[in-house]
């Protein structure tokens, strides 16, 4: 059953990449149903995230938030891979920000960033991707000194990882363009 859930979750992300939202939703629903019966907390978290992503793609942030909250609560109760936990909390921050609850989003982003920073040998681009949403949020909150600090850190990490799109975004933000 675990292999089935993993395969379905992989297919969800493939369907999302192929711009097939209906297929992605159906696969995510199947994965979630199977995962709920698998008695594997990390597998359930991954299925919840996949379904949450489908809702995010449609702009249905309330349902996405519900799924991410369930995943985050599960992460706090169970022993889950720290990278998975960090991703869950960061995505929860994303949907919370989309819902306009910026203070709560900031709390989620900061928690996620702390989790990412505690992971040994984390690829620089992964850390930069965790810093970027917090920098954006500080811009939204007109806390520009904090935003600049995070944009600079993300820029250094993207340069280390040779991620051109990240470098361009950071430079745009640091030069005052949104």
C-alpha positions in Angstrom: 0.0 0.0 0.0 2.8 2.4 0.8 4.2 2.0 -2.7 0.8 2.7 -4.1 0.4 5.9 -2.1 3.9 7.1 -3.1 3.2 6.4 -6.8 -0.1 8.3 -6.6 1.6 11.2 -5.0 4.3 11.2 -7.6 1.6 11.1 -10.3 -0.2 14.1 -8.6 2.9 16.2 -9.1 3.4 15.0 -12.6 -0.3 15.9 -13.4 0.2 19.3 -11.9 3.3 19.9 -14.1 1.4 18.7 -17.1 -1.4 21.3 -16.3 -4.0 18.6 -15.7 -5.7 19.8 -12.5 -8.7 17.5 -12.7 -6.4 14.5 -12.9 -4.2 15.8 -10.2 -7.2 16.3 -7.9 -8.5 12.8 -8.5 -5.1 11.2 -7.9 -4.6 13.3 -4.8 -8.0 12.2 -3.5 -7.1 8.5 -4.1 -3.7 9.0 -2.5 -5.2 10.6 0.6 -7.8 7.8 1.0 -5.2 5.1 0.7 -2.8 7.0 3.0 -5.4 7.4 5.7 -5.6 3.6 5.9 -1.9 2.9 5.7 -1.0 3.8 9.3 2.1 5.6 8.1 2.1 9.2 9.4 4.8 10.5 6.9 2.9 9.0 4.0 -0.3 10.7 5.2 1.5 14.0 5.5 2.8 13.7 1.9 -0.7 12.9 0.6 -2.2 15.8 2.6 0.5 18.1 1.0 -0.3 16.8 -2.5 -4.0 17.4 -2.1 -3.3 20.8 -0.5 -1.2 21.8 -3.5 -4.1 20.9 -5.8 -6.3 23.3 -3.8 -3.7 26.0 -3.9 -3.4 25.6 -7.7 -7.1 26.4 -7.9 -6.9 29.3 -5.5 -8.9 27.4 -2.9 -6.7 28.5 0.0 -9.2 27.7 2.8 -9.3 24.0 1.9 -5.5 24.0 1.3 -5.0 25.5 4.7 -7.2 22.9 6.4 -5.1 20.1 4.8 -1.8 21.8 5.7 -2.9 22.4 9.3 -3.8 18.7 9.5 -0.4 17.8 8.1 1.4 20.2 10.5 -0.5 18.8 13.5 0.5 15.3 12.4 4.1 16.3 12.1 4.1 17.7 15.6 2.7 14.4 17.0 4.7 11.9 15.0 8.4 11.5 14.1 8.5 12.8 10.5 11.5 13.6 8.4 12.6 17.2 9.4 12.7 18.3 5.7 9.1 17.2 5.2 8.1 19.0 8.4 9.8 22.2 7.2 8.1 22.0 3.8 4.7 21.5 5.4 5.2 24.5 7.7 6.5 26.7 4.8 3.5 25.8 2.6 1.2 26.5 5.5 2.8 29.9 5.7 2.1 30.3 2.0 -1.6 29.6 2.2 -1.9 31.7 5.4 -0.3 34.6 3.6 -2.7 34.1 0.6 -5.6 34.4 3.0 -4.2 37.7 4.3 -3.2 36.5 7.7 0.2 38.0 7.5 1.2 37.8 11.2 0.4 34.1 11.3 2.1 33.5 8.0 5.2 35.2 9.4 5.1 32.9 12.4 4.9 29.9 10.1 7.7 31.1 7.8 10.0 31.8 10.7 9.3 28.3 12.2 9.9 26.7 8.8 13.2 28.6 8.4 14.4 27.5 11.8 13.6 23.9 10.8 15.5 24.3 7.5 18.5 25.8 9.2 18.7 22.8 11.5 19.0 20.3 8.7 22.6 19.3 8.0 23.8 19.5 4.4 20.7 21.2 3.2 21.2 22.3 -0.4 21.7 26.1 -0.7 18.8 26.5 -3.1 16.4 24.8 -0.7 17.4 27.2 2.1 17.1 30.1 -0.3 13.6 28.9 -1.2 12.7 29.0 2.4 14.1 32.5 2.9 12.4 34.0 -0.1 8.8 33.9 1.1 9.8 35.5 4.4 11.6 38.2 2.5 8.5 38.8 0.4 6.3 39.0 3.4 8.5 41.5 5.1 8.2 43.6 1.9 4.4 43.3 2.1 4.5 44.4 5.8 6.7 47.4 4.8 9.5 46.1 7.0 12.1 46.8 4.4 15.2 46.5 6.5 14.3 43.0 7.4 13.3 42.2 3.9 16.7 43.4 2.5 18.5 41.3 5.0 16.7 38.2 3.8 16.9 39.1 0.1 20.7 39.4 0.5 21.0 36.0 2.2 18.8 34.4 -0.4 20.9 36.0 -3.2 24.1 34.6 -1.7 22.5 31.1 -1.5 21.1 31.3 -5.1 24.5 32.4 -6.4 26.2 29.5 -4.6 23.6 27.1 -6.2 23.7 28.9 -9.6 20.0 29.4 -9.7 19.6 32.2 -12.2 15.9 32.8 -11.7 16.4 33.2 -7.9 19.4 35.5 -8.5 17.3 37.7 -10.8 14.4 37.9 -8.4 16.7 38.8 -5.4 18.5 41.5 -7.5 15.1 42.9 -8.6 13.9 43.1 -5.0 17.1 44.5 -3.7 17.0 47.2 -6.4 13.5 48.2 -5.5 11.5 46.5 -8.2 8.7 44.1 -7.2 
